[in-house]
């Protein structure tokens, strides 16, 4: 399953919290026409460099789907940044 | 390690039983559980959950003495997908990647990693724990 939401939380030195819920599924919906448009070119590029287009596309999809559950958190005395992908 | 096995090893360590007796007792326990008698003493039960995430935790106080913490959790699914994608790299590019890895001391050929090896690799990662400690920084890599 592809990532549907991302949470980005930033806390600055003045302890101000910014918390954003990013609806990634809307981004994917918006990008879908572009992806469909670029797909034939991607297949052509794969064929030109002797890569299996089907395996390349499925591999890329798996990487994309694998992003779900990724958690990145950085904190020091002044800042705290958190990114979590659901 | 289960309780019975631990007791047997403690009895062996304290000299209450001989190594032959310990081996027989462990074999008897394994037979009761349906585990092959030739299995390693260190083998964990097969029901051990597979790791889902690779965690990297870094604590550093080098900069101004203030602690900086990094906490990254990478899904195993992403690692699997990444290695699979790496195996698709064309042969020409693969040579460049391999030579770059060799230059940095990694004698590994990514193209040789097959899906079955990959699963084995990920299974073995469950036992991986890397701890690096010094006075000002601490790095921990483990699976959960």
Backbone of each chain as ProteinMPNN parsed JSONL, in Angstrom:
{"seq_chain_A": "XXXXXXXXXXXXXXXXXXXXXXXXXXXXXXXXXXXXXXXXXXXXXXXXXXXXXXXXXXXXXXXXXXXXXXXXXXXXXXXXXXXXXX", "coords_chain_A": {"N_chain_A": [[0.849, -1.21, 0.0], [0.484, 2.19, -0.811], [2.058, 5.202, 0.553], [-0.115, 7.258, 2.424], [-0.498, 9.458, 4.057], [1.488, 12.095, 5.485], [3.254, 13.252, 8.279], [4.546, 16.219, 9.381], [6.484, 17.739, 11.732], [7.592, 20.57, 13.314], [9.614, 22.17, 15.659], [10.633, 25.174, 16.965], [13.254, 27.335, 18.346], [11.85, 29.019, 20.003], [9.984, 27.441, 21.072], [7.784, 27.1, 19.512], [5.35, 25.262, 17.937], [4.921, 23.617, 14.892], [2.744, 21.763, 13.177], [2.075, 19.626, 10.626], [-0.245, 17.915, 8.699], [0.048, 16.072, 5.937], [-1.829, 15.309, 3.214], [-1.012, 12.842, 1.38], [-2.201, 11.236, -0.497], [-3.745, 12.891, -2.058], [-1.811, 14.3, -3.394], [-0.707, 12.253, -4.906], [-2.895, 11.683, -6.518], [-3.036, 13.994, -8.003], [-0.658, 13.848, -9.343], [-0.954, 11.655, -10.916], [-1.984, 11.837, -13.688], [0.266, 12.987, -14.889], [2.207, 11.051, -14.448], [1.157, 8.93, -15.949], [1.381, 10.051, -18.414], [4.127, 10.242, -18.695], [4.922, 7.645, -18.596], [5.187, 6.013, -21.029], [7.582, 7.099, -22.019], [9.346, 6.474, -20.018], [9.361, 3.698, -20.216], [10.454, 3.436, -22.751], [12.983, 4.549, -22.281], [13.994, 2.644, -20.519], [14.146, 0.428, -22.218], [16.049, 1.337, -23.995], [18.375, 1.388, -22.452], [18.723, -1.222, -21.953], [17.22, -2.394, -19.867], [14.818, -4.268, -18.036], [11.638, -3.18, -18.548], [9.245, -3.752, -17.149], [10.089, -4.935, -14.738], [11.564, -2.835, -13.75], [9.629, -0.858, -13.358], [7.95, -2.139, -11.531], [9.757, -2.496, -9.453], [10.337, 0.152, -8.782], [7.848, 0.913, -7.895], [7.618, -0.708, -5.653], [9.58, 0.392, -4.02], [8.472, 2.88, -3.61], [6.075, 2.163, -2.305], [7.213, 1.04, -0.088], [7.974, 3.105, 1.472], [6.185, 3.673, 3.423], [5.719, 3.982, 6.859], [8.132, 5.003, 7.414], [10.256, 6.894, 9.509], [11.596, 9.824, 10.604], [13.572, 11.691, 12.725], [14.913, 14.53, 14.105], [16.703, 16.22, 16.557], [17.791, 18.946, 18.48], [19.091, 21.294, 20.882], [17.804, 23.567, 20.054], [16.082, 23.098, 17.9], [13.552, 20.892, 16.658], [12.728, 18.401, 14.547], [10.41, 16.434, 12.912], [9.499, 13.803, 10.809], [7.065, 11.751, 9.626], [5.859, 9.027, 7.842], [2.8, 7.782, 6.858]], "CA_chain_A": [[0.0, 0.0, 0.0], [1.31, 3.399, -0.926], [1.878, 6.128, 1.677], [-1.309, 8.097, 2.241], [-0.351, 10.709, 4.813], [2.782, 12.357, 6.117], [3.191, 14.258, 9.342], [5.786, 16.988, 9.547], [6.372, 18.563, 12.944], [8.798, 21.394, 13.517], [9.577, 23.011, 16.857], [11.796, 26.064, 16.902], [13.869, 27.675, 19.646], [10.86, 29.689, 20.855], [9.024, 26.396, 21.465], [6.584, 27.15, 18.688], [5.142, 23.994, 17.255], [4.193, 23.596, 13.624], [2.439, 20.368, 12.891], [1.358, 19.559, 9.356], [-0.669, 16.614, 8.178], [0.032, 16.207, 4.481], [-2.579, 14.211, 2.578], [-0.222, 12.456, 0.202], [-3.025, 10.614, -1.538], [-4.164, 13.958, -2.97], [-0.642, 14.59, -4.246], [-0.597, 11.167, -5.896], [-3.991, 11.84, -7.484], [-2.692, 15.094, -8.901], [0.491, 13.465, -10.173], [-1.285, 10.479, -11.722], [-1.976, 12.107, -15.134], [1.643, 13.242, -15.319], [2.897, 9.751, -14.452], [0.654, 8.176, -17.099], [1.924, 10.713, -19.605], [5.574, 9.984, -18.779], [5.18, 6.205, -18.553], [5.782, 5.486, -22.279], [8.971, 7.561, -22.131], [10.132, 5.682, -19.052], [9.509, 2.356, -20.808], [11.399, 3.601, -23.862], [14.31, 4.747, -21.694], [14.432, 1.34, -19.991], [14.526, -0.426, -23.353], [17.292, 1.87, -24.579], [19.545, 1.03, -21.625], [18.65, -2.683, -21.77], [16.63, -2.794, -18.579], [13.467, -4.804, -18.167], [10.745, -2.092, -18.097], [8.262, -4.213, -16.171], [10.775, -5.097, -13.447], [11.955, -1.501, -13.274], [8.444, -0.15, -12.861], [7.479, -2.796, -10.303], [10.754, -2.195, -8.419], [10.132, 1.54, -8.35], [6.592, 0.921, -7.142], [7.888, -1.313, -4.345], [10.307, 1.4, -3.227], [7.467, 3.89, -3.289], [5.176, 1.584, -1.301], [8.0, 0.725, 1.1], [8.202, 4.32, 2.271], [5.212, 3.714, 4.52], [6.306, 3.593, 8.139], [9.415, 5.701, 7.602], [10.196, 7.88, 10.593], [12.867, 10.556, 10.712], [13.439, 12.661, 13.807], [16.168, 15.21, 14.444], [16.445, 17.148, 17.659], [18.88, 19.512, 19.278], [18.57, 22.191, 21.916], [17.018, 24.649, 19.481], [15.083, 22.672, 16.93], [13.108, 19.51, 16.666], [12.018, 18.149, 13.29], [9.95, 15.051, 12.822], [8.746, 13.443, 9.594], [6.575, 10.367, 9.696], [5.013, 8.707, 6.68], [1.793, 6.752, 7.159]], "C_chain_A": [[0.881, 1.256, 0.0], [1.108, 4.32, 0.282], [0.708, 7.081, 1.419], [-1.198, 9.448, 2.941], [1.091, 10.872, 5.26], [2.564, 13.408, 7.196], [4.547, 14.929, 9.423], [5.592, 17.88, 10.764], [7.684, 19.305, 13.156], [8.606, 22.221, 14.784], [10.82, 23.884, 16.855], [12.263, 26.453, 18.302], [12.896, 28.391, 20.581], [9.729, 28.737, 21.261], [7.715, 26.498, 20.695], [6.496, 25.854, 17.894], [4.394, 24.185, 15.951], [3.97, 22.131, 13.288], [1.569, 20.314, 11.643], [0.991, 18.119, 9.024], [-0.775, 16.781, 6.662], [-0.724, 15.027, 3.863], [-1.909, 13.788, 1.271], [-1.088, 11.855, -0.905], [-3.541, 11.66, -2.535], [-3.03, 14.325, -3.932], [-0.531, 13.515, -5.328], [-1.691, 11.292, -6.963], [-3.666, 12.929, -8.505], [-1.567, 14.706, -9.857], [0.169, 12.329, -11.15], [-1.312, 10.759, -13.242], [-0.566, 12.306, -15.68], [2.42, 11.918, -15.438], [2.468, 8.931, -15.67], [1.222, 8.737, -18.401], [3.401, 10.346, -19.807], [5.909, 8.492, -18.868], [5.763, 5.655, -19.867], [7.237, 5.889, -22.447], [9.882, 6.763, -21.191], [10.388, 4.28, -19.611], [10.548, 2.406, -21.932], [12.837, 3.743, -23.33], [14.866, 3.43, -21.148], [14.903, 0.434, -21.12], [15.853, 0.018, -23.954], [18.529, 1.475, -23.776], [19.506, -0.444, -21.21], [18.222, -3.087, -20.364], [15.229, -3.31, -18.843], [12.473, -3.746, -17.652], [9.779, -2.537, -17.005], [8.891, -4.333, -14.788], [11.181, -3.74, -12.867], [10.765, -0.782, -12.663], [7.957, -0.8, -11.56], [8.454, -2.544, -9.147], [10.584, -0.796, -7.874], [8.871, 1.647, -7.494], [6.81, 0.361, -5.734], [8.643, -0.351, -3.434], [9.329, 2.458, -2.719], [6.549, 3.395, -2.165], [5.915, 1.314, 0.021], [8.252, 1.92, 1.997], [7.277, 4.401, 3.476], [5.844, 3.206, 5.814], [7.644, 4.27, 8.404], [9.266, 6.812, 8.647], [11.57, 8.537, 10.701], [12.68, 11.652, 11.759], [14.815, 13.242, 14.117], [15.868, 16.223, 15.535], [17.757, 17.67, 18.223], [18.271, 20.522, 20.234], [17.614, 23.234, 21.338], [15.866, 24.186, 18.602], [14.731, 21.202, 17.097], [12.277, 19.303, 15.403], [11.637, 16.681, 13.24], [9.182, 14.863, 11.509], [8.327, 11.986, 9.743], [5.64, 10.136, 8.515], [4.087, 7.562, 7.041], [1.327, 6.06, 5.885]], "O_chain_A": [[1.877, 1.346, 0.718], [0.088, 4.222, 0.964], [0.571, 7.634, 0.328], [-1.738, 10.45, 2.473], [1.823, 9.892, 5.395], [1.776, 14.338, 7.025], [5.576, 14.26, 9.523], [4.655, 18.677, 10.821], [8.756, 18.701, 13.17], [7.583, 22.882, 14.964], [11.938, 23.377, 16.754], [11.741, 25.968, 19.306], [13.078, 28.381, 21.798], [8.671, 29.162, 21.726], [6.67, 26.044, 21.16], [7.462, 25.423, 17.265], [3.353, 24.841, 15.914], [4.921, 21.364, 13.137], [0.475, 20.877, 11.604], [1.835, 17.224, 9.07], [-1.603, 17.55, 6.174], [-0.295, 13.879, 3.982], [-2.212, 14.317, 0.201], [-0.761, 11.949, -2.088], [-3.749, 11.355, -3.709], [-3.253, 14.616, -5.107], [-0.295, 13.812, -6.499], [-1.455, 11.045, -8.145], [-3.97, 12.81, -9.692], [-1.514, 15.152, -11.003], [0.923, 12.075, -12.09], [-0.723, 9.997, -14.008], [-0.241, 11.858, -16.78], [3.175, 11.701, -16.386], [3.299, 8.316, -16.34], [1.502, 8.004, -19.349], [3.862, 10.166, -20.934], [7.042, 8.122, -19.176], [6.738, 4.904, -19.829], [8.042, 5.112, -22.962], [11.02, 6.432, -21.524], [11.491, 3.746, -19.493], [11.405, 1.53, -22.042], [13.772, 3.14, -23.857], [16.052, 3.137, -21.295], [15.925, -0.242, -21.002], [16.673, -0.803, -24.366], [19.6, 1.254, -24.342], [20.162, -0.855, -20.252], [18.787, -3.998, -19.76], [14.542, -2.85, -19.755], [12.461, -3.445, -16.459], [9.521, -1.799, -16.053], [8.315, -3.895, -13.792], [11.143, -3.529, -11.655], [10.867, -0.176, -11.596], [7.598, -0.107, -10.609], [8.034, -2.396, -7.999], [10.673, -0.569, -6.667], [8.836, 2.375, -6.503], [6.268, 0.875, -4.756], [8.384, -0.284, -2.232], [9.365, 2.864, -1.557], [6.282, 4.115, -1.203], [5.321, 1.354, 1.099], [8.689, 1.773, 3.138], [7.559, 5.117, 4.436], [6.432, 2.125, 5.845], [8.218, 4.129, 9.483], [8.285, 7.556, 8.659], [12.581, 7.855, 10.87], [11.739, 12.442, 11.681], [15.766, 12.5, 14.362], [14.905, 16.985, 15.449], [18.711, 16.915, 18.415], [17.05, 20.587, 20.371], [16.726, 23.727, 22.034], [14.806, 24.811, 18.568], [15.513, 20.399, 17.606], [11.248, 19.951, 15.215], [12.459, 15.802, 13.499], [8.324, 15.673, 11.156], [9.16, 11.106, 9.962], [4.753, 10.941, 8.233], [4.534, 6.501, 7.476], [0.483, 5.166, 5.941]]}, "seq_chain_B": "XXXXXXXXXXXXXXXXXXXXXXXXXXXXXXXXXXXXXXXXXXXXXXXXXXXXXXXXXXXXXXXXXXXXXXXXXXXXXXXXXXXXXXXXXXXXXXXXXXXXXXXXXXXXXXXXXXXXXXXXXXXXXXXXXXXXXXXXXXXXXXXX", "coords_chain_B": {"N_chain_B": [[16.667, -18.195, 24.396], [15.356, -20.98, 26.09], [13.899, -21.73, 29.362], [14.435, -24.331, 30.366], [16.648, -25.135, 28.891], [18.476, -23.249, 29.701], [18.751, -23.945, 32.41], [19.935, -26.444, 32.161], [22.37, -25.752, 31.004], [23.4, -24.215, 33.051], [23.682, -26.156, 35.039], [25.601, -27.689, 33.806], [27.697, -25.861, 33.727], [28.18, -25.544, 36.444], [29.17, -27.976, 37.049], [27.588, -30.093, 37.775], [26.537, -31.885, 35.999], [27.769, -33.882, 33.231], [29.222, -33.004, 30.003], [28.244, -34.753, 28.066], [25.903, -35.671, 29.225], [24.512, -33.282, 29.36], [24.18, -32.743, 26.667], [22.545, -34.872, 25.948], [20.271, -34.284, 27.448], [19.484, -31.823, 26.356], [18.936, -32.624, 23.758], [16.78, -34.257, 24.29], [14.896, -32.393, 25.156], [14.593, -30.892, 22.827], [13.577, -32.853, 21.128], [11.116, -33.294, 22.309], [9.899, -30.918, 21.685], [9.753, -31.086, 18.992], [11.835, -30.189, 17.519], [14.6, -30.595, 15.348], [17.249, -32.768, 16.409], [19.803, -32.116, 15.662], [19.927, -29.436, 15.562], [21.233, -26.145, 16.111], [22.491, -25.015, 19.298], [22.177, -22.377, 19.712], [20.104, -21.683, 18.17], [17.151, -19.889, 17.57], [13.661, -20.013, 18.452], [11.391, -20.958, 15.794], [9.232, -19.338, 15.625], [9.938, -16.774, 15.968], [9.443, -13.341, 15.606], [9.628, -11.609, 12.49], [11.859, -8.955, 11.718], [10.622, -5.632, 11.351], [11.466, -3.086, 11.014], [14.393, -1.096, 10.484], [16.384, 0.486, 12.747], [18.079, 3.488, 13.375], [19.876, 5.164, 15.695], [21.237, 8.075, 16.842], [23.256, 9.881, 19.045], [24.725, 12.831, 19.772], [27.185, 14.931, 21.135], [29.116, 16.638, 20.363], [28.988, 19.176, 19.224], [29.167, 22.23, 20.549], [28.696, 21.112, 22.984], [26.056, 20.586, 23.33], [23.36, 18.317, 23.243], [22.63, 16.475, 20.298], [20.196, 14.741, 18.626], [19.431, 12.007, 16.559], [17.018, 10.108, 15.054], [16.134, 7.51, 13.209], [13.901, 5.531, 11.398], [13.672, 2.909, 9.318], [11.629, 1.189, 7.101], [11.754, -2.346, 6.655], [10.724, -3.294, 4.338], [11.26, -1.313, 2.543], [14.021, -1.491, 2.385], [14.281, -4.02, 1.239], [13.023, -3.551, -1.231], [14.728, -1.641, -2.247], [17.133, -3.042, -2.566], [16.315, -4.917, -4.419], [15.787, -3.24, -6.537], [18.309, -2.306, -6.999], [19.455, -4.542, -8.096], [18.619, -4.389, -10.652], [20.137, -2.675, -12.014], [21.829, -1.728, -14.957], [24.436, -3.674, -16.594], [26.752, -2.209, -17.303], [26.648, 0.095, -15.712], [26.628, -1.184, -13.303], [29.214, -2.119, -13.004], [30.582, 0.234, -12.472], [29.421, 0.911, -10.043], [30.189, -1.289, -8.475], [32.995, -1.002, -8.534], [33.263, 1.418, -7.22], [32.278, 0.708, -4.717], [34.202, -1.183, -3.993], [36.419, 0.469, -3.817], [35.827, 1.785, -1.492], [36.055, -0.165, 0.327], [34.099, -2.151, 0.42], [33.526, -5.285, -0.385], [31.415, -6.327, -2.125], [29.024, -7.625, -4.362], [26.405, -6.241, -5.723], [24.749, -7.079, -7.746], [24.712, -9.78, -7.508], [22.982, -10.437, -5.549], [20.262, -12.285, -4.938], [16.628, -12.712, -4.899], [16.05, -14.788, -3.009], [18.369, -14.848, -1.47], [18.205, -12.361, -0.442], [16.001, -12.433, 1.292], [17.05, -14.129, 3.198], [19.127, -12.586, 4.089], [17.749, -10.425, 5.231], [16.418, -11.782, 7.236], [18.573, -12.515, 8.842], [19.31, -10.059, 9.705], [17.777, -9.52, 11.901], [19.136, -10.216, 14.151], [21.014, -8.355, 14.306], [22.896, -5.902, 15.914], [24.382, -2.887, 16.272], [26.583, -1.112, 18.139], [28.055, 1.866, 18.858], [30.101, 3.579, 20.882], [31.403, 6.518, 22.244], [33.069, 9.07, 24.171], [31.678, 11.359, 23.478], [29.75, 10.809, 21.637], [27.164, 8.6, 20.485], [26.164, 5.773, 18.761], [23.654, 3.733, 17.52], [22.556, 0.895, 15.914], [19.956, -1.116, 14.982], [17.494, -3.771, 14.672], [13.916, -3.939, 14.668]], "CA_chain_B": [[16.989, -19.452, 25.077], [14.273, -21.242, 27.038], [14.277, -21.922, 30.761], [15.011, -25.669, 30.56], [17.992, -25.164, 28.313], [19.329, -22.429, 30.563], [19.034, -24.732, 33.61], [20.894, -27.498, 31.801], [23.687, -25.126, 30.823], [23.891, -23.814, 34.385], [24.124, -27.394, 35.708], [26.864, -28.073, 33.168], [28.724, -24.9, 34.15], [28.527, -25.769, 37.861], [29.802, -29.287, 37.162], [26.663, -31.098, 38.294], [26.384, -32.907, 34.956], [28.846, -33.859, 32.237], [28.794, -32.434, 28.721], [27.436, -35.763, 27.369], [24.563, -35.657, 29.835], [23.874, -32.026, 28.946], [23.793, -32.892, 25.268], [21.388, -35.771, 25.9], [19.102, -33.568, 27.989], [19.053, -30.811, 25.373], [18.319, -33.366, 22.649], [15.463, -34.722, 24.75], [14.002, -31.215, 25.149], [14.306, -30.541, 21.432], [12.696, -33.885, 20.571], [9.77, -33.03, 22.839], [9.332, -29.752, 20.999], [9.714, -31.345, 17.561], [12.976, -29.532, 16.882], [15.609, -31.581, 15.016], [18.28, -32.829, 17.436], [21.055, -31.532, 15.16], [19.842, -27.971, 15.5], [22.209, -25.439, 16.936], [22.048, -24.592, 20.626], [21.851, -20.959, 19.68], [18.982, -21.426, 17.274], [15.977, -19.326, 18.214], [12.447, -20.664, 17.979], [11.034, -20.526, 14.445], [8.137, -18.377, 15.7], [10.511, -15.455, 16.227], [8.887, -12.41, 14.632], [10.605, -11.021, 11.573], [11.969, -7.515, 11.972], [9.881, -4.795, 10.403], [12.134, -1.808, 10.811], [15.799, -0.897, 10.849], [16.449, 1.745, 13.487], [19.393, 4.108, 13.573], [19.753, 6.2, 16.728], [22.527, 8.754, 17.031], [23.283, 10.963, 20.037], [26.025, 13.48, 19.605], [27.326, 16.159, 21.942], [30.357, 17.29, 19.935], [28.79, 20.556, 18.843], [28.876, 23.136, 21.68], [28.324, 20.333, 24.16], [24.608, 20.376, 23.389], [23.046, 17.043, 22.6], [21.866, 16.404, 19.057], [19.713, 13.37, 18.504], [18.852, 11.613, 15.279], [16.305, 8.851, 15.216], [15.599, 7.159, 11.885], [13.328, 4.192, 11.33], [13.488, 2.577, 7.903], [10.926, -0.084, 6.963], [12.492, -3.419, 5.978], [10.151, -3.403, 2.992], [11.976, -0.34, 1.717], [15.357, -2.05, 2.144], [14.12, -5.108, 0.271], [12.721, -2.964, -2.533], [15.933, -0.952, -2.708], [18.122, -4.024, -3.039], [15.77, -5.475, -5.665], [15.961, -2.236, -7.588], [19.749, -2.255, -7.291], [19.814, -5.679, -8.946], [18.192, -4.089, -12.032], [21.078, -1.724, -12.615], [22.477, -2.326, -16.122], [25.775, -4.225, -16.339], [27.781, -1.155, -17.409], [26.573, 0.919, -14.507], [26.943, -2.067, -12.168], [30.68, -2.145, -12.852], [30.972, 1.485, -11.804], [28.975, 0.806, -8.642], [31.055, -2.272, -7.803], [34.35, -0.464, -8.343], [33.162, 2.446, -6.172], [32.151, -0.007, -3.439], [35.516, -1.773, -3.697], [37.313, 1.555, -3.396], [35.496, 2.137, -0.112], [36.264, -1.322, 1.19], [32.974, -3.096, 0.434], [33.711, -6.283, -1.449], [30.094, -6.927, -2.317], [28.505, -7.449, -5.707], [24.948, -6.108, -5.537], [24.07, -7.828, -8.801], [24.643, -11.198, -7.14], [21.972, -10.656, -4.506], [19.016, -12.812, -5.51], [15.531, -12.564, -3.923], [16.123, -15.748, -1.893], [19.465, -14.385, -0.601], [17.74, -11.133, 0.185], [15.169, -12.811, 2.435], [17.96, -14.685, 4.207], [19.864, -11.429, 4.617], [16.844, -9.663, 6.096], [16.189, -12.617, 8.428], [19.759, -12.436, 9.699], [19.398, -8.703, 10.267], [17.046, -9.439, 13.166], [20.098, -10.377, 15.239], [22.04, -7.316, 14.178], [22.917, -4.714, 16.769], [25.675, -2.207, 16.207], [26.686, -0.072, 19.163], [29.324, 2.6, 18.847], [30.072, 4.533, 22.002], [32.602, 7.189, 22.738], [32.703, 10.007, 25.242], [30.812, 12.441, 23.025], [28.685, 10.387, 20.714], [26.686, 7.239, 20.636], [25.418, 5.349, 17.565], [23.071, 2.417, 17.719], [21.81, 0.4, 14.751], [19.334, -2.387, 15.341], [16.221, -4.068, 13.993], [12.82, -4.135, 15.63]], "C_chain_B": [[15.893, -19.737, 26.107], [14.832, -21.633, 28.414], [14.978, -23.267, 30.995], [16.459, -25.731, 30.078], [18.967, -24.376, 29.186], [19.738, -23.22, 31.819], [20.089, -25.804, 33.335], [22.302, -26.907, 31.679], [24.278, -24.666, 32.157], [24.408, -25.024, 35.163], [25.462, -27.851, 35.146], [27.999, -27.165, 33.654], [29.153, -25.145, 35.602], [29.083, -27.173, 38.105], [28.903, -30.382, 37.706], [26.43, -32.216, 37.28], [27.547, -32.791, 33.977], [28.302, -33.277, 30.931], [27.935, -33.423, 27.932], [26.005, -35.76, 27.901], [23.795, -34.399, 29.403], [23.365, -32.138, 27.514], [22.549, -33.765, 25.15], [20.117, -35.069, 26.381], [18.566, -32.532, 26.987], [18.378, -31.485, 24.187], [16.919, -33.819, 23.039], [14.456, -33.567, 24.729], [13.604, -30.87, 23.722], [13.375, -31.558, 20.786], [11.259, -33.676, 21.041], [9.081, -31.9, 22.092], [9.234, -29.949, 19.5], [10.818, -30.649, 16.812], [14.009, -30.605, 16.547], [16.756, -31.557, 16.02], [19.599, -32.225, 16.99], [21.048, -30.026, 15.158], [20.816, -27.342, 16.472], [21.624, -25.054, 18.287], [21.589, -23.152, 20.617], [20.625, -20.665, 18.832], [17.781, -20.938, 18.068], [14.745, -20.066, 17.702], [12.027, -20.093, 16.629], [9.932, -19.463, 14.472], [8.627, -16.956, 15.969], [10.002, -14.467, 15.169], [9.966, -11.801, 13.748], [10.668, -9.52, 11.831], [11.233, -6.717, 10.91], [10.622, -3.502, 10.072], [13.611, -1.891, 11.162], [15.875, 0.47, 11.526], [17.889, 2.225, 13.586], [19.2, 5.247, 14.562], [21.137, 6.783, 16.977], [22.356, 9.843, 18.092], [24.681, 11.562, 19.998], [26.084, 14.75, 20.442], [28.592, 16.935, 21.557], [30.189, 18.79, 19.722], [28.327, 21.376, 20.049], [28.465, 22.381, 22.94], [26.832, 20.077, 24.291], [24.25, 19.089, 22.657], [22.226, 17.204, 21.314], [21.459, 14.952, 18.874], [19.117, 13.146, 17.127], [18.239, 10.232, 15.477], [15.639, 8.528, 13.88], [15.086, 5.729, 11.921], [13.004, 3.906, 9.864], [12.748, 1.242, 7.805], [11.781, -1.11, 6.205], [12.012, -3.576, 4.536], [10.885, -2.463, 2.025], [13.388, -0.847, 1.404], [15.294, -3.151, 1.096], [13.93, -4.532, -1.136], [13.957, -2.283, -3.11], [16.964, -1.918, -3.262], [17.639, -4.664, -4.343], [15.992, -4.509, -6.827], [17.432, -2.149, -7.987], [20.163, -3.399, -8.208], [19.41, -5.438, -10.396], [19.153, -3.15, -12.746], [21.769, -2.396, -13.813], [23.939, -2.694, -15.845], [26.86, -3.145, -16.355], [27.837, -0.313, -16.138], [26.96, 0.108, -13.274], [28.446, -2.103, -11.903], [31.17, -0.903, -12.121], [30.623, 1.43, -10.318], [29.9, -0.126, -7.866], [32.44, -1.703, -7.526], [34.346, 0.624, -7.266], [33.054, 1.797, -4.793], [33.489, -0.6, -3.018], [36.481, -0.715, -3.187], [37.083, 1.916, -1.929], [35.504, 0.927, 0.817], [35.117, -2.302, 1.267], [33.137, -4.076, -0.721], [32.395, -7.029, -1.647], [29.623, -6.62, -3.741], [26.981, -7.429, -5.614], [24.16, -6.924, -6.568], [23.893, -9.296, -8.463], [23.582, -11.477, -6.075], [20.656, -11.048, -5.166], [17.908, -12.675, -4.46], [15.63, -13.529, -2.744], [17.253, -15.369, -0.922], [19.008, -13.186, 0.214], [16.904, -11.444, 1.421], [16.035, -13.335, 3.576], [18.709, -13.549, 4.915], [19.0, -10.654, 5.608], [16.552, -10.448, 7.373], [17.365, -12.5, 9.393], [19.903, -11.066, 10.359], [18.709, -8.593, 11.621], [17.996, -9.555, 14.36], [21.149, -9.264, 15.257], [21.852, -6.2, 15.21], [24.317, -4.121, 16.667], [25.65, -1.09, 17.231], [28.047, 0.582, 19.065], [29.228, 3.665, 19.923], [31.414, 5.225, 22.128], [32.147, 8.277, 23.7], [31.681, 11.048, 24.782], [29.701, 12.013, 22.085], [28.353, 8.908, 20.897], [25.871, 6.9, 19.38], [24.895, 3.95, 17.821], [22.265, 2.056, 16.479], [21.239, -0.956, 15.137], [18.025, -2.568, 14.577], [15.143, -4.268, 15.036], [11.573, -4.601, 14.918]], "O_chain_B": [[15.535, -18.865, 26.899], [16.032, -21.834, 28.599], [15.972, -23.345, 31.717], [17.346, -26.279, 30.731], [20.115, -24.774, 29.384], [20.893, -23.181, 32.243], [20.992, -26.044, 34.136], [23.28, -27.47, 32.171], [25.49, -24.72, 32.367], [25.425, -24.946, 35.852], [26.335, -28.328, 35.872], [29.102, -27.625, 33.951], [30.322, -24.98, 35.952], [29.427, -27.518, 39.236], [29.372, -31.465, 38.057], [26.158, -33.356, 37.657], [28.217, -31.761, 33.896], [27.097, -33.084, 30.771], [27.016, -33.02, 27.218], [25.038, -35.834, 27.143], [22.598, -34.449, 29.121], [22.265, -31.688, 27.193], [21.629, -33.472, 24.385], [19.041, -35.234, 25.807], [17.357, -32.393, 26.803], [17.376, -30.992, 23.67], [15.991, -33.774, 22.232], [13.305, -33.747, 24.333], [12.439, -30.593, 23.437], [12.497, -31.199, 20.002], [10.309, -33.856, 20.278], [7.867, -31.908, 21.89], [8.698, -29.093, 18.796], [10.754, -30.527, 15.589], [14.278, -31.46, 17.391], [17.197, -30.487, 16.441], [20.428, -31.859, 17.822], [22.042, -29.396, 14.796], [21.172, -27.917, 17.5], [20.426, -24.801, 18.412], [20.73, -22.75, 21.402], [20.159, -19.526, 18.781], [17.438, -21.502, 19.106], [14.786, -20.677, 16.635], [12.261, -18.92, 16.336], [9.712, -18.767, 13.481], [7.825, -16.045, 16.172], [10.117, -14.728, 13.972], [11.074, -11.515, 14.203], [9.652, -8.891, 12.127], [11.222, -7.076, 9.733], [10.436, -2.909, 9.009], [14.017, -2.663, 12.03], [15.479, 1.483, 10.949], [18.8, 1.441, 13.852], [18.449, 6.186, 14.298], [22.085, 6.06, 17.284], [21.413, 10.632, 18.032], [25.68, 10.865, 20.174], [25.144, 15.545, 20.451], [29.076, 17.774, 22.317], [31.097, 19.577, 19.991], [27.197, 21.214, 20.508], [27.933, 22.985, 23.871], [26.386, 19.432, 25.241], [24.776, 18.81, 21.579], [21.262, 17.969, 21.262], [22.289, 14.048, 18.961], [18.391, 13.989, 16.6], [18.875, 9.318, 16.002], [14.69, 9.2, 13.474], [15.763, 4.828, 12.416], [12.171, 4.577, 9.255], [13.205, 0.253, 8.378], [12.449, -0.768, 5.228], [12.776, -3.938, 3.642], [11.094, -2.784, 0.856], [13.889, -0.657, 0.296], [16.125, -3.219, 0.19], [14.576, -4.958, -2.094], [14.203, -2.342, -4.315], [17.591, -1.659, -4.29], [18.429, -4.924, -5.251], [16.336, -4.909, -7.939], [17.76, -1.946, -9.156], [21.097, -3.263, -8.999], [19.81, -6.194, -11.281], [18.997, -2.868, -13.934], [22.246, -3.524, -13.688], [24.589, -2.106, -14.98], [27.772, -3.16, -15.528], [28.9, -0.051, -15.576], [27.541, 0.635, -12.326], [28.895, -2.114, -10.757], [32.054, -0.974, -11.267], [31.405, 1.838, -9.459], [30.339, 0.188, -6.759], [32.996, -1.884, -6.442], [35.297, 0.744, -6.494], [33.655, 2.265, -3.825], [33.87, -0.536, -1.849], [37.255, -0.952, -2.259], [38.01, 2.3, -1.216], [35.02, 0.991, 1.947], [35.146, -3.209, 2.099], [32.913, -3.734, -1.882], [32.295, -8.223, -1.363], [29.799, -5.512, -4.249], [26.347, -8.471, -5.448], [23.055, -7.393, -6.296], [23.048, -9.981, -9.039], [23.321, -12.633, -5.744], [20.025, -10.249, -5.858], [18.196, -12.536, -3.271], [15.335, -13.154, -1.609], [17.121, -15.542, 0.29], [19.367, -13.018, 1.379], [17.065, -10.813, 2.466], [15.801, -13.037, 4.747], [18.895, -13.548, 6.132], [19.459, -10.275, 6.686], [16.449, -9.871, 8.456], [17.178, -12.399, 10.606], [20.522, -10.924, 11.414], [19.008, -7.691, 12.402], [17.702, -9.056, 15.446], [22.043, -9.239, 16.104], [20.766, -5.637, 15.341], [25.309, -4.793, 16.947], [24.782, -0.218, 17.184], [29.075, -0.086, 19.179], [28.369, 4.544, 19.869], [32.455, 4.568, 22.118], [30.958, 8.383, 24.003], [30.909, 11.561, 25.592], [28.806, 12.801, 21.781], [29.151, 8.109, 21.388], [24.988, 7.664, 18.988], [25.631, 3.082, 18.292], [21.398, 2.817, 16.047], [21.975, -1.842, 15.573], [17.524, -1.648, 13.93], [15.416, -4.71, 16.152], [10.543, -4.82, 15.556]]}, "name": "protein", "num_of_chains": 2, "seq": "XXXXXXXXXXXXXXXXXXXXXXXXXXXXXXXXXXXXXXXXXXXXXXXXXXXXXXXXXXXXXXXXXXXXXXXXXXXXXXXXXXXXXXXXXXXXXXXXXXXXXXXXXXXXXXXXXXXXXXXXXXXXXXXXXXXXXXXXXXXXXXXXXXXXXXXXXXXXXXXXXXXXXXXXXXXXXXXXXXXXXXXXXXXXXXXXXXXXXXXXXXXXXXXXXXXXXXXXXXXXXXXXXXXXXX"}
